[in-house]
Amino acid sequence: MATQQSPLVLDPTGAGHHAEHRALRDRGPATRVDVLGVEAWSITDPALLKQLLTSPDVSKDGRAHWPAFGEVVATWPLALWVAVENMFTAYGQGHRKLRRLVAPAFSARRIEAMRPAVEGMVAGLIDRLAELPADRPVDLRQELAYPLPIAVIGHLMGVPEDQREGFRALVDGVFDTTLSQAEAMANTARLYGVLDELIADKRATPGDDMTSLLIAARDDEEDGARLSPEELRDTLLLMISAGYETTVNVIDQAVHTLLTHPDQLELVRKGAVTWGDVVEETLRHEPAVKHLPLRYAVTDIALPDGQTIARGEAILASYAAANRHPGWHTDADTFDATRVVKDHLAFGHGVHFCLGAPLARMEVVLALQSLFDRFPGIRLADPAEELPPVPSLISNGHQRLPVRLYAD
């Protein structure tokens, strides 16, 4: 029988997350953690995590399977992550219903049909970079990593261009785990207000976009039910936030990694690896999401080391720590685009696997290829160690990514 350890308190600022992830792995395949005052089981062993992510004994529906739900959502800064009513928190038949409504927008055919539009967005952003003063640093997070995904998801969802910046700021607040409970609640209220305005506008003037389709959507012939107002609004929230913030971080991390690992960039330029290889290794090495709250044990779950996750206890999927597990990958802390096996959990696993993964991959490949082709002399403007992380135990990126686009 394993000895129960006191919970490891996760740092909400995201500073020193690699050391924190090593500490989690050192405590075993599953260990108790404190997530802004809420206790959960962090799972860092990839085999165990995959098992739990596909088990019917693990739910994402806190209302049904987390006895602490009511008390926690009243005071927890991350309440939105567990209280939304969409695919993210659905379980069983409810999840299947919601996923069926959204999945057609992310079919291989629809994603490939978006390629010319995404290529045009990338080209426009790269052209704009070329127009900036050559002698000044450029923050690529602000000038490329942010605007591309918000433009793509705005295009898909029908968010007017003059409203996209507002969505961006509010979604950033959802991922900021340093906000107080009052600040998080205020951000959520503003975000819901903007979503309600978008829904009202699309009801009045439908377009050829996913928001309009969801408003009109009915379930299949099984029950013919419309989305509830809460499901509609929270589904839009999920698609906009998941399709935006995570892709920002992948672009950010991929550029940062290549600029700090010139040998890896040279491999791409020589054709030894592809941009797709770079993206997959980035997703493994620095996934956009470090920890994803929360799941819940539907029944007691016996763990391999003798511990038990009791029915009703919360579970935290610690994707970044699992991706670098030494039992999964050799020399796991090293970025190696030539790595034959680049398996990762950056997009989740099982029935909740991210529907937007193909779109995100396409965006990042196009952005990297265009950026490094256009600016072969690009380099970091500040030392890598001086680039602070975004203030989050969830999101994995830098607050800024200053570069010089041209060689001296």
WOLIN-V380697 format. One record per backbone hydrogen bond with DSSP energy under -0.5 kcal/mol. NH is the residue of the N-H (numbers start at 1). CO is the residue of the C=O. E is the energy in kcal/mol with one decimal. If there is no record, write none. Layout:
nh->NH co->CO e->E
nh->NH co->CO e->E
This chain:
nh->8 co->32 e->-2.1
nh->9 co->7 e->-0.6
nh->10 co->8 e->-0.6
nh->10 co->34 e->-2.2
nh->12 co->10 e->-0.6
nh->14 co->11 e->-1.2
nh->17 co->14 e->-0.9
nh->20 co->16 e->-1.9
nh->21 co->17 e->-2.6
nh->22 co->18 e->-2.0
nh->23 co->19 e->-2.2
nh->24 co->20 e->-2.1
nh->25 co->21 e->-2.4
nh->26 co->22 e->-2.4
nh->27 co->23 e->-0.9
nh->27 co->24 e->-0.9
nh->28 co->25 e->-1.7
nh->31 co->42 e->-2.1
nh->33 co->40 e->-3.0
nh->34 co->8 e->-2.3
nh->35 co->33 e->-0.6
nh->35 co->38 e->-3.5
nh->36 co->34 e->-0.8
nh->38 co->35 e->-1.4
nh->40 co->33 e->-2.3
nh->41 co->314 e->-2.2
nh->42 co->31 e->-3.4
nh->42 co->40 e->-0.6
nh->43 co->316 e->-2.2
nh->44 co->29 e->-1.8
nh->44 co->42 e->-0.6
nh->45 co->29 e->-1.4
nh->46 co->44 e->-0.6
nh->49 co->45 e->-2.9
nh->50 co->46 e->-2.6
nh->51 co->47 e->-2.0
nh->52 co->48 e->-2.6
nh->53 co->49 e->-2.5
nh->54 co->50 e->-1.0
nh->54 co->51 e->-0.5
nh->55 co->52 e->-0.8
nh->58 co->55 e->-1.6
nh->59 co->296 e->-2.9
nh->62 co->60 e->-1.1
nh->65 co->61 e->-2.0
nh->66 co->62 e->-1.8
nh->69 co->66 e->-2.5
nh->72 co->68 e->-2.8
nh->73 co->69 e->-2.7
nh->74 co->70 e->-0.7
nh->75 co->72 e->-1.7
nh->76 co->72 e->-3.0
nh->79 co->76 e->-1.7
nh->81 co->78 e->-1.3
nh->82 co->78 e->-0.6
nh->82 co->79 e->-1.5
nh->83 co->79 e->-1.8
nh->84 co->80 e->-1.4
nh->86 co->84 e->-0.6
nh->89 co->86 e->-1.1
nh->90 co->86 e->-0.7
nh->90 co->87 e->-0.6
nh->94 co->91 e->-1.2
nh->96 co->92 e->-2.1
nh->97 co->93 e->-2.3
nh->98 co->94 e->-1.9
nh->99 co->95 e->-2.7
nh->100 co->96 e->-2.0
nh->101 co->97 e->-1.2
nh->102 co->98 e->-1.3
nh->103 co->99 e->-2.9
nh->104 co->100 e->-0.6
nh->105 co->102 e->-1.6
nh->106 co->103 e->-2.1
nh->107 co->104 e->-1.3
nh->111 co->107 e->-2.6
nh->112 co->108 e->-2.4
nh->113 co->109 e->-2.0
nh->114 co->110 e->-1.0
nh->114 co->111 e->-0.7
nh->115 co->112 e->-1.2
nh->118 co->114 e->-2.4
nh->119 co->115 e->-3.1
nh->120 co->116 e->-2.1
nh->121 co->117 e->-2.1
nh->122 co->118 e->-2.7
nh->123 co->119 e->-2.6
nh->124 co->120 e->-2.2
nh->125 co->121 e->-2.1
nh->126 co->122 e->-2.7
nh->127 co->123 e->-2.5
nh->128 co->124 e->-1.9
nh->129 co->125 e->-2.0
nh->130 co->126 e->-1.9
nh->131 co->127 e->-0.9
nh->131 co->128 e->-0.5
nh->132 co->129 e->-1.4
nh->136 co->133 e->-1.3
nh->138 co->403 e->-3.1
nh->140 co->138 e->-1.1
nh->140 co->401 e->-2.6
nh->143 co->139 e->-2.3
nh->144 co->140 e->-2.0
nh->145 co->140 e->-2.7
nh->146 co->141 e->-2.2
nh->148 co->144 e->-1.9
nh->149 co->145 e->-0.7
nh->150 co->146 e->-1.6
nh->151 co->147 e->-1.8
nh->152 co->148 e->-2.5
nh->153 co->149 e->-2.9
nh->154 co->150 e->-1.7
nh->155 co->151 e->-2.2
nh->156 co->152 e->-2.4
nh->157 co->153 e->-2.7
nh->158 co->154 e->-1.4
nh->159 co->154 e->-1.8
nh->160 co->158 e->-0.6
nh->163 co->160 e->-2.0
nh->164 co->160 e->-0.7
nh->164 co->161 e->-0.8
nh->165 co->161 e->-0.5
nh->167 co->163 e->-1.8
nh->168 co->164 e->-2.4
nh->169 co->165 e->-2.0
nh->170 co->166 e->-1.7
nh->171 co->167 e->-2.8
nh->172 co->168 e->-2.3
nh->173 co->169 e->-1.2
nh->174 co->170 e->-1.1
nh->174 co->171 e->-0.5
nh->175 co->171 e->-1.2
nh->176 co->172 e->-0.9
nh->177 co->175 e->-0.9
nh->177 co->391 e->-1.1
nh->178 co->391 e->-0.6
nh->179 co->176 e->-0.9
nh->184 co->180 e->-2.8
nh->185 co->181 e->-2.3
nh->186 co->182 e->-2.2
nh->187 co->183 e->-2.3
nh->188 co->184 e->-2.4
nh->189 co->185 e->-2.4
nh->190 co->186 e->-2.2
nh->191 co->187 e->-2.4
nh->192 co->188 e->-2.8
nh->193 co->189 e->-1.9
nh->194 co->190 e->-2.0
nh->195 co->191 e->-2.3
nh->196 co->192 e->-2.7
nh->197 co->193 e->-1.8
nh->198 co->194 e->-2.1
nh->199 co->195 e->-2.6
nh->200 co->196 e->-2.3
nh->201 co->197 e->-2.5
nh->202 co->198 e->-2.4
nh->203 co->199 e->-2.1
nh->204 co->200 e->-1.9
nh->205 co->201 e->-2.5
nh->209 co->207 e->-1.5
nh->210 co->156 e->-2.6
nh->213 co->209 e->-2.0
nh->214 co->210 e->-2.6
nh->215 co->211 e->-2.1
nh->216 co->212 e->-1.7
nh->217 co->213 e->-0.9
nh->219 co->225 e->-2.0
nh->223 co->220 e->-1.2
nh->224 co->220 e->-2.2
nh->227 co->217 e->-0.7
nh->232 co->228 e->-2.6
nh->233 co->229 e->-2.3
nh->234 co->230 e->-2.6
nh->235 co->231 e->-2.0
nh->236 co->232 e->-2.0
nh->237 co->233 e->-2.1
nh->238 co->234 e->-2.2
nh->239 co->235 e->-2.4
nh->240 co->236 e->-2.6
nh->241 co->237 e->-2.6
nh->242 co->238 e->-2.7
nh->243 co->239 e->-1.4
nh->244 co->240 e->-0.5
nh->244 co->241 e->-0.7
nh->245 co->241 e->-1.7
nh->246 co->241 e->-0.6
nh->248 co->244 e->-2.0
nh->249 co->245 e->-1.7
nh->250 co->246 e->-1.7
nh->251 co->247 e->-2.3
nh->252 co->248 e->-2.4
nh->253 co->249 e->-3.1
nh->254 co->250 e->-2.5
nh->255 co->251 e->-2.4
nh->256 co->252 e->-2.6
nh->257 co->253 e->-2.5
nh->258 co->254 e->-2.3
nh->259 co->255 e->-2.2
nh->260 co->256 e->-1.3
nh->261 co->257 e->-0.9
nh->264 co->261 e->-1.5
nh->265 co->261 e->-1.4
nh->266 co->262 e->-2.3
nh->267 co->263 e->-1.3
nh->268 co->264 e->-1.4
nh->269 co->265 e->-2.2
nh->270 co->266 e->-2.0
nh->271 co->268 e->-1.2
nh->272 co->267 e->-2.2
nh->273 co->267 e->-1.1
nh->278 co->274 e->-1.7
nh->279 co->275 e->-2.4
nh->280 co->276 e->-2.4
nh->281 co->277 e->-2.4
nh->282 co->278 e->-2.2
nh->283 co->279 e->-2.4
nh->284 co->280 e->-1.6
nh->285 co->281 e->-3.2
nh->286 co->282 e->-3.1
nh->290 co->394 e->-3.6
nh->291 co->393 e->-0.6
nh->292 co->317 e->-2.2
nh->293 co->291 e->-0.5
nh->295 co->315 e->-2.4
nh->296 co->59 e->-2.7
nh->297 co->313 e->-2.1
nh->298 co->57 e->-3.4
nh->298 co->296 e->-0.5
nh->299 co->57 e->-0.8
nh->301 co->309 e->-2.7
nh->302 co->300 e->-0.5
nh->303 co->307 e->-3.1
nh->306 co->303 e->-1.9
nh->309 co->301 e->-2.7
nh->310 co->308 e->-0.8
nh->312 co->297 e->-3.1
nh->313 co->310 e->-2.3
nh->315 co->295 e->-3.2
nh->316 co->41 e->-3.6
nh->317 co->292 e->-1.5
nh->317 co->315 e->-0.5
nh->318 co->43 e->-1.4
nh->318 co->316 e->-0.9
nh->319 co->317 e->-1.3
nh->320 co->290 e->-1.8
nh->322 co->318 e->-2.1
nh->323 co->319 e->-2.6
nh->324 co->320 e->-1.1
nh->325 co->322 e->-1.8
nh->328 co->325 e->-2.0
nh->329 co->325 e->-1.9
nh->332 co->329 e->-0.8
nh->334 co->331 e->-1.9
nh->336 co->334 e->-0.6
nh->339 co->336 e->-1.9
nh->342 co->340 e->-0.7
nh->348 co->345 e->-2.0
nh->352 co->349 e->-0.7
nh->353 co->350 e->-2.0
nh->354 co->347 e->-2.6
nh->357 co->354 e->-1.2
nh->360 co->356 e->-2.5
nh->361 co->357 e->-2.6
nh->362 co->358 e->-2.0
nh->363 co->359 e->-2.4
nh->364 co->360 e->-2.4
nh->365 co->361 e->-2.4
nh->366 co->362 e->-2.3
nh->367 co->363 e->-2.3
nh->368 co->364 e->-2.7
nh->369 co->365 e->-2.5
nh->370 co->366 e->-2.1
nh->371 co->367 e->-2.4
nh->372 co->368 e->-2.5
nh->373 co->369 e->-1.6
nh->374 co->370 e->-2.2
nh->375 co->371 e->-2.1
nh->378 co->375 e->-1.7
nh->379 co->404 e->-2.1
nh->381 co->402 e->-2.5
nh->382 co->402 e->-0.7
nh->386 co->383 e->-1.9
nh->387 co->384 e->-1.6
nh->388 co->386 e->-0.8
nh->390 co->397 e->-2.1
nh->392 co->13 e->-0.8
nh->392 co->390 e->-2.0
nh->395 co->175 e->-0.6
nh->396 co->288 e->-2.3
nh->397 co->395 e->-0.5
nh->399 co->388 e->-2.9
nh->403 co->138 e->-2.8
nh->404 co->379 e->-2.9
nh->405 co->403 e->-0.5
